[in-house]
Amino acid sequence: MKDTDKTKEQLIDELVTMRQQIVELKVSEADHKHMERSLKESSEYADNIVATVREPLLVLDADLSVILANHSFYSTFQVTPEDTEGKLIYNLGNRQWDIPRLRELLEGILIKNTSFDDFEVEHRFETIGYKAMLLNARRIHQKDNRTRMILLAIEDITERRQIQERLLASERLATLGQFSGNISHELRNPLSVIDSSVYYLNTRLKNTDEKTQQHLDRIKSSVVSSTAIIESLLNLTRMEKPRLGRLNLITITADTIAASNVPSAVSIVNKFPEEEVAINADGEQLRMAFKNVIKNAVEAMDGKGTLTVTAHITADGKAELSFTDTGSGIAAENLERVFQPLFSTKARGIGFGLSIAKTIINKHGGTIEAKTEPGKGANIIIKFPLFTDKDEEV
């Protein structure tokens, strides 16, 4: 049987056996050179076996400490052997593997000789960001059947998950687009009638009592809110291709902040460079995107706090704009969902604001992401390509 025909468990079993034999062998001085050569060949053979396995692997001992890990594990999670080998799996990194259900499953493998497949884990790592993974584990044995070990294989499904999310988002937009036109027409007509009626009543009841006036104002406010939702729906599903031209990111951001009606209880801190940050963009669309980001930040702070807006050119030649609020932050499990249409954690939220911002920014060849620390607010980071002479020629 060729090496390539062996199962992954068999290959790892051979590797662990060889590594332990290297440690445990005691040889006489006379046999030293012969054994040294044999051990070197065995070690190289074992390393070659590991190199053929592309997915991250861990071998754990009976105490669930790491005996060894393969190159793919170190590369994927950007850690070193010194940070990994000999450490309890639950203590690796920032304790991202300290999951009660995972602990239960791993301990069951040793006690009951069970196994598990496709145990799904999502985690946001400090160094590599969000990862979605499937964990598979088996018990493996030494030939003497006395040493109990676990082979833990980790399948990275992050890209697959992101593709699925994008497809779902596209389906949502397609569905919304199919009926948004009809709905907007059907809703605008009665809203227009209500608005006209409120205007008429306000003109006829100029000296009405305070209670009546309060109710008229509430009706007017609700009409405005409903109209804004309709406009957001149309903006999300019928976004036109941007009319690009050279714009100063600093100017467009400052103008949007000034026109956003930010409550007086919210302090705005601008950290802008003196020099121009030129991008190729549609000013009207960017104002809409930034206004939605600002509105979302203000609402996250309940209308009071500090919003810090920073702009600069990154080391890799991108225009970066960030909005950092002092709200309660975003739950880790929602970081990848806040830009999805119809997703909102607010009691009265519809979930269009950040979706519109993402749609606009993506149409400009830019990116937008959310970062957060619980209790320390959220940070929305937007990046654009810088304006170039090639853009001017188009």
C-alpha positions as semicolon CSV with decimal commas, in nm:
position;residue;x (nm);y (nm);z (nm)
1;M;0,000;0,000;0,000
2;K;0,140;0,338;-0,100
3;D;0,166;0,629;0,149
4;T;-0,093;0,820;-0,046
5;D;-0,343;0,531;-0,002
6;K;-0,325;0,541;0,376
7;T;-0,593;0,708;0,578
8;K;-0,515;1,033;0,755
9;E;-0,546;0,856;1,091
10;Q;-0,291;0,592;0,985
11;L;-0,046;0,856;0,868
12;I;-0,073;1,054;1,189
13;D;-0,047;0,735;1,394
14;E;0,281;0,653;1,217
15;L;0,405;1,006;1,275
16;V;0,329;1,005;1,647
17;T;0,481;0,658;1,688
18;M;0,801;0,765;1,518
19;R;0,830;1,087;1,714
20;Q;0,784;0,907;2,044
21;Q;1,034;0,639;1,945
22;I;1,287;0,912;1,879
23;V;1,238;1,049;2,230
24;E;1,231;0,714;2,409
25;L;1,520;0,532;2,237
26;K;1,827;0,474;2,450
27;V;2,125;0,353;2,252
28;S;2,472;0,248;2,340
29;E;2,776;0,443;2,231
30;A;2,865;0,175;1,976
31;D;2,529;0,194;1,805
32;H;2,507;0,572;1,822
33;K;2,599;0,656;1,463
34;H;2,384;0,383;1,314
35;M;2,084;0,478;1,521
36;E;2,138;0,848;1,457
37;R;2,116;0,788;1,083
38;S;1,805;0,570;1,121
39;L;1,635;0,822;1,344
40;K;1,709;1,105;1,101
41;E;1,557;0,908;0,816
42;S;1,249;0,823;1,026
43;S;1,207;1,186;1,127
44;E;1,229;1,306;0,768
45;Y;0,976;1,041;0,664
46;A;0,739;1,149;0,938
47;D;0,773;1,517;0,845
48;N;0,695;1,433;0,482
49;I;0,376;1,258;0,591
50;V;0,263;1,568;0,780
51;A;0,346;1,792;0,485
52;T;0,094;1,605;0,266
53;V;-0,198;1,690;0,498
54;R;-0,325;2,034;0,402
55;E;-0,588;2,095;0,667
56;P;-0,487;2,200;1,019
57;L;-0,426;1,906;1,253
58;L;-0,364;1,868;1,624
59;V;-0,263;1,555;1,816
60;L;-0,368;1,569;2,182
61;D;-0,263;1,350;2,471
62;A;-0,491;1,204;2,738
63;D;-0,482;1,533;2,928
64;L;-0,590;1,720;2,608
65;S;-0,251;1,891;2,579
66;V;-0,102;1,936;2,232
67;I;0,160;1,674;2,142
68;L;0,215;1,818;1,797
69;A;0,054;2,027;1,524
70;N;0,118;2,037;1,152
71;H;0,244;2,325;0,940
72;S;-0,107;2,407;0,818
73;F;-0,224;2,467;1,177
74;Y;0,061;2,712;1,244
75;S;0,007;2,887;0,911
76;T;-0,372;2,912;0,935
77;F;-0,383;3,042;1,293
78;Q;-0,052;3,232;1,279
79;V;0,097;3,073;1,589
80;T;0,431;2,905;1,664
81;P;0,524;2,562;1,803
82;E;0,643;2,736;2,120
83;D;0,294;2,879;2,168
84;T;0,126;2,545;2,097
85;E;0,308;2,223;2,184
86;G;0,273;2,108;2,542
87;K;-0,015;2,351;2,604
88;L;-0,367;2,249;2,704
89;I;-0,590;2,299;2,400
90;Y;-0,824;2,525;2,598
91;N;-0,536;2,762;2,678
92;L;-0,422;2,816;2,318
93;G;-0,429;3,174;2,191
94;N;-0,694;3,383;2,363
95;R;-0,873;3,067;2,484
96;Q;-1,071;3,047;2,161
97;W;-1,095;2,669;2,196
98;D;-1,239;2,687;2,548
99;I;-1,586;2,576;2,442
100;P;-1,787;2,367;2,692
101;R;-1,943;2,146;2,425
102;L;-1,603;2,084;2,262
103;R;-1,455;1,989;2,600
104;E;-1,739;1,742;2,652
105;L;-1,689;1,585;2,309
106;L;-1,312;1,550;2,346
107;E;-1,334;1,392;2,689
108;G;-1,598;1,152;2,558
109;I;-1,358;1,027;2,293
110;L;-1,112;0,903;2,555
111;I;-1,366;0,770;2,804
112;K;-1,618;0,611;2,567
113;N;-1,398;0,565;2,258
114;T;-1,638;0,780;2,057
115;S;-1,568;1,025;1,776
116;F;-1,734;1,334;1,632
117;D;-1,769;1,492;1,291
118;D;-1,848;1,842;1,165
119;F;-1,871;2,013;1,502
120;E;-1,916;2,375;1,393
121;V;-1,722;2,655;1,560
122;E;-1,725;3,027;1,482
123;H;-1,469;3,257;1,638
124;R;-1,315;3,598;1,581
125;F;-0,941;3,562;1,637
126;E;-0,735;3,859;1,749
127;T;-0,480;3,820;1,469
128;I;-0,665;3,661;1,176
129;G;-1,022;3,780;1,227
130;Y;-1,338;3,576;1,178
131;K;-1,315;3,203;1,110
132;A;-1,584;2,941;1,061
133;M;-1,459;2,585;1,115
134;L;-1,571;2,223;1,120
135;L;-1,394;2,005;1,377
136;N;-1,353;1,628;1,339
137;A;-1,189;1,406;1,601
138;R;-1,088;1,042;1,644
139;R;-0,898;0,843;1,903
140;I;-0,569;0,703;1,778
141;H;-0,354;0,436;1,938
142;Q;0,007;0,342;1,975
143;K;0,086;-0,014;1,875
144;D;0,110;-0,114;2,241
145;N;-0,245;0,028;2,281
146;R;-0,147;0,195;2,606
147;T;-0,106;0,553;2,493
148;R;-0,438;0,729;2,437
149;M;-0,435;1,019;2,194
150;I;-0,682;1,226;1,992
151;L;-0,643;1,340;1,634
152;L;-0,830;1,670;1,584
153;A;-0,877;1,786;1,224
154;I;-0,992;2,142;1,154
155;E;-1,165;2,232;0,828
156;D;-1,173;2,603;0,747
157;I;-1,514;2,682;0,594
158;T;-1,491;3,061;0,627
159;E;-1,488;3,128;0,254
160;R;-1,774;2,884;0,196
161;R;-1,977;3,053;0,470
162;Q;-1,908;3,400;0,328
163;I;-2,014;3,288;-0,020
164;Q;-2,336;3,150;0,127
165;E;-2,400;3,478;0,309
166;R;-2,340;3,676;-0,011
167;L;-2,580;3,452;-0,201
168;L;-2,842;3,495;0,069
169;A;-2,790;3,871;0,061
170;S;-2,830;3,873;-0,318
171;E;-3,148;3,669;-0,290
172;R;-3,286;3,910;-0,031
173;L;-3,209;4,206;-0,255
174;A;-3,362;4,035;-0,557
175;T;-3,678;3,961;-0,363
176;L;-3,695;4,313;-0,228
177;G;-3,637;4,456;-0,573
178;Q;-3,928;4,259;-0,720
179;F;-4,191;4,418;-0,504
180;S;-4,028;4,743;-0,380
181;G;-4,166;4,947;-0,669
182;N;-4,524;4,831;-0,619
183;I;-4,507;4,860;-0,242
184;S;-4,360;5,209;-0,252
185;H;-4,638;5,322;-0,486
186;E;-4,911;5,162;-0,275
187;L;-4,775;5,313;0,047
188;R;-4,687;5,657;-0,081
189;N;-5,042;5,735;-0,189
190;P;-5,207;5,685;0,154
191;L;-4,911;5,850;0,328
192;S;-4,952;6,150;0,099
193;V;-5,321;6,168;0,191
194;I;-5,239;6,149;0,563
195;D;-4,973;6,418;0,526
196;S;-5,215;6,648;0,340
197;S;-5,479;6,594;0,604
198;V;-5,240;6,680;0,883
199;Y;-5,141;6,998;0,698
200;Y;-5,508;7,091;0,656
201;L;-5,587;7,027;1,022
202;N;-5,287;7,231;1,133
203;T;-5,409;7,529;0,929
204;R;-5,766;7,501;1,061
205;L;-5,672;7,428;1,421
206;K;-5,406;7,691;1,479
207;N;-5,532;7,767;1,826
208;T;-5,615;7,411;1,923
209;D;-5,532;7,267;2,263
210;E;-5,189;7,123;2,339
211;K;-5,306;6,761;2,343
212;T;-5,457;6,782;1,995
213;Q;-5,146;6,951;1,858
214;Q;-4,929;6,680;2,013
215;H;-5,123;6,409;1,830
216;L;-5,102;6,596;1,500
217;D;-4,725;6,625;1,541
218;R;-4,700;6,252;1,612
219;I;-4,892;6,173;1,295
220;K;-4,664;6,402;1,094
221;S;-4,353;6,242;1,247
222;S;-4,477;5,892;1,165
223;V;-4,544;5,993;0,805
224;V;-4,189;6,125;0,775
225;S;-4,045;5,804;0,924
226;S;-4,252;5,583;0,695
227;T;-4,151;5,784;0,389
228;A;-3,785;5,750;0,490
229;I;-3,822;5,371;0,510
230;I;-3,969;5,363;0,159
231;E;-3,684;5,577;0,029
232;S;-3,431;5,347;0,197
233;L;-3,591;5,043;0,036
234;L;-3,570;5,202;-0,308
235;N;-3,212;5,318;-0,247
236;L;-3,112;4,966;-0,149
237;T;-3,270;4,784;-0,442
238;R;-3,238;5,040;-0,721
239;M;-2,897;5,193;-0,662
240;E;-2,776;5,349;-0,986
241;K;-2,422;5,318;-1,116
242;P;-2,211;5,590;-0,950
243;R;-2,112;5,895;-1,153
244;L;-1,745;5,902;-1,070
245;G;-1,523;6,207;-1,044
246;R;-1,233;6,334;-0,838
247;L;-1,345;6,415;-0,482
248;N;-1,166;6,506;-0,162
249;L;-1,271;6,248;0,098
250;I;-1,212;6,504;0,376
251;T;-1,449;6,759;0,223
252;I;-1,729;6,516;0,145
253;T;-1,709;6,367;0,496
254;A;-1,711;6,707;0,672
255;D;-2,007;6,825;0,460
256;T;-2,202;6,507;0,542
257;I;-2,140;6,545;0,916
258;A;-2,259;6,905;0,904
259;A;-2,579;6,805;0,722
260;S;-2,660;6,501;0,940
261;N;-2,845;6,682;1,221
262;V;-2,635;6,516;1,488
263;P;-2,786;6,579;1,836
264;S;-2,608;6,838;2,049
265;A;-2,542;6,568;2,313
266;V;-2,313;6,389;2,065
267;S;-1,962;6,532;2,038
268;I;-1,795;6,502;1,698
269;V;-1,415;6,464;1,696
270;N;-1,262;6,501;1,349
271;K;-0,910;6,374;1,289
272;F;-0,838;6,477;0,932
273;P;-0,502;6,536;0,761
274;E;-0,430;6,877;0,613
275;E;-0,355;6,736;0,271
276;E;-0,620;6,620;0,023
277;V;-0,727;6,255;0,019
278;A;-0,844;6,222;-0,342
279;I;-1,078;5,939;-0,446
280;N;-1,282;5,860;-0,757
281;A;-1,640;5,875;-0,636
282;D;-1,999;5,992;-0,668
283;G;-2,049;6,267;-0,410
284;E;-2,425;6,225;-0,377
285;Q;-2,401;5,851;-0,316
286;L;-2,118;5,886;-0,066
287;R;-2,316;6,143;0,131
288;M;-2,599;5,890;0,152
289;A;-2,362;5,614;0,267
290;F;-2,184;5,825;0,528
291;K;-2,511;5,971;0,655
292;N;-2,640;5,619;0,722
293;V;-2,321;5,525;0,908
294;I;-2,344;5,841;1,120
295;K;-2,713;5,783;1,192
296;N;-2,639;5,426;1,298
297;A;-2,361;5,542;1,531
298;V;-2,581;5,810;1,692
299;E;-2,858;5,557;1,752
300;A;-2,605;5,310;1,900
301;M;-2,512;5,577;2,157
302;D;-2,878;5,659;2,233
303;G;-2,818;6,014;2,111
304;K;-2,535;6,099;2,351
305;G;-2,163;6,025;2,347
306;T;-1,864;6,086;2,122
307;L;-1,826;6,005;1,754
308;T;-1,466;6,012;1,633
309;V;-1,417;6,040;1,257
310;T;-1,069;5,968;1,124
311;A;-0,934;5,984;0,769
312;H;-0,589;5,908;0,633
313;I;-0,396;5,734;0,357
314;T;-0,282;5,386;0,457
315;A;0,065;5,241;0,411
316;D;-0,063;5,025;0,124
317;G;-0,202;5,326;-0,062
318;K;-0,572;5,325;0,032
319;A;-0,798;5,606;0,149
320;E;-0,931;5,501;0,489
321;L;-1,222;5,657;0,677
322;S;-1,337;5,533;1,017
323;F;-1,632;5,618;1,242
324;T;-1,584;5,520;1,608
325;D;-1,869;5,562;1,855
326;T;-1,889;5,520;2,232
327;G;-2,197;5,299;2,234
328;S;-2,230;4,948;2,373
329;G;-2,059;4,789;2,074
330;I;-2,166;4,501;1,851
331;A;-2,197;4,142;1,968
332;A;-1,923;3,925;1,815
333;E;-2,176;3,694;1,649
334;N;-2,334;3,994;1,471
335;L;-2,019;4,150;1,326
336;E;-2,059;3,967;0,996
337;R;-2,435;4,032;0,981
338;V;-2,470;4,405;1,047
339;F;-2,439;4,485;0,674
340;Q;-2,709;4,238;0,569
341;P;-3,042;4,379;0,447
342;L;-3,321;4,355;0,706
343;F;-3,083;4,268;0,991
344;S;-3,120;4,488;1,297
345;T;-3,078;4,448;1,673
346;K;-3,288;4,758;1,743
347;A;-3,645;4,722;1,862
348;R;-3,767;4,957;1,589
349;G;-3,488;4,907;1,336
350;I;-3,553;4,796;0,978
351;G;-3,191;4,712;0,893
352;F;-3,139;4,919;0,577
353;G;-2,884;5,182;0,685
354;L;-2,557;4,988;0,686
355;S;-2,680;4,771;0,397
356;I;-2,718;5,083;0,183
357;A;-2,375;5,205;0,291
358;K;-2,216;4,871;0,196
359;T;-2,391;4,863;-0,142
360;I;-2,268;5,214;-0,228
361;I;-1,913;5,157;-0,108
362;N;-1,883;4,826;-0,292
363;K;-2,000;4,996;-0,613
364;H;-1,707;5,235;-0,565
365;G;-1,459;4,947;-0,543
366;G;-1,424;5,001;-0,168
367;T;-1,468;4,789;0,141
368;I;-1,647;4,835;0,472
369;E;-1,608;4,634;0,792
370;A;-1,712;4,658;1,155
371;K;-1,488;4,611;1,456
372;T;-1,584;4,629;1,820
373;E;-1,491;4,571;2,180
374;P;-1,781;4,490;2,412
375;G;-1,873;4,799;2,612
376;K;-1,631;5,018;2,415
377;G;-1,837;5,105;2,110
378;A;-1,812;5,011;1,744
379;N;-1,569;5,111;1,472
380;I;-1,685;5,120;1,109
381;I;-1,386;5,121;0,873
382;I;-1,424;5,219;0,509
383;K;-1,150;5,198;0,247
384;F;-1,139;5,332;-0,109
385;P;-0,883;5,319;-0,388
386;L;-0,702;5,651;-0,425
387;F;-0,769;5,866;-0,731
388;T;-0,512;5,809;-1,007
389;D;-0,426;5,968;-1,340
390;K;-0,587;5,667;-1,506
391;D;-0,920;5,759;-1,344
392;E;-0,895;6,108;-1,494
393;E;-0,861;5,960;-1,843
394;V;-1,185;5,761;-1,816
